Amino acid sequence: MTPYRRQVFYYETDRMGFVHNSNYLRIFEEARLDHMQQSGLSYPKMEEDGIIIPQTDAFIKYETPARYGDSLSCLVRLEECNGVRLKYAYTLLREADGKLLAQGWTRHCFLDSSTLTPMSIKKREPSTYEQLLAALTTET
């Protein structure tokens, strides 16, 4: 798997010229969806099949501010998946010097989109569960 890469856009910065703290979660989301795609999973297909994966918790440790124009590299790792919940970990680096910008994690659950009730992906979509288990051992 390759790390997720992107540049910081001007609109993502605050008056101090730093990436606003709320945008780190957006970057993590982009990286997570990229990780899923690289794992052979299609989130749009899951949604078509009536499965959504809302975020239930998040944590970010800010180390060094990212700035407009920085090229970023986000390493993503699926840390936990029990069929009902999952947890992703993120390490965000500045590509120019490899400086650690932020670390964090997000937790998610699987819901049936029509009833908004928790569901087991292991029971409903066993092949998707197997792909997630394979991703547990693969790190970007």
Secondary structure, DSSP 8 states (H G I E B T S, - for coil): ---EEEE--GGGB-TTSBB-THHHHHHHHHHHHHHHHHTT--HHHHHHTTEE--EEEEEEEE-S--BTT-EEEEEEEEEEE-SSEEEEEEEEEETTT--EEEEEEEEEE-EETTTTEE--HHHH-HHHHHHHHHHHT-B-
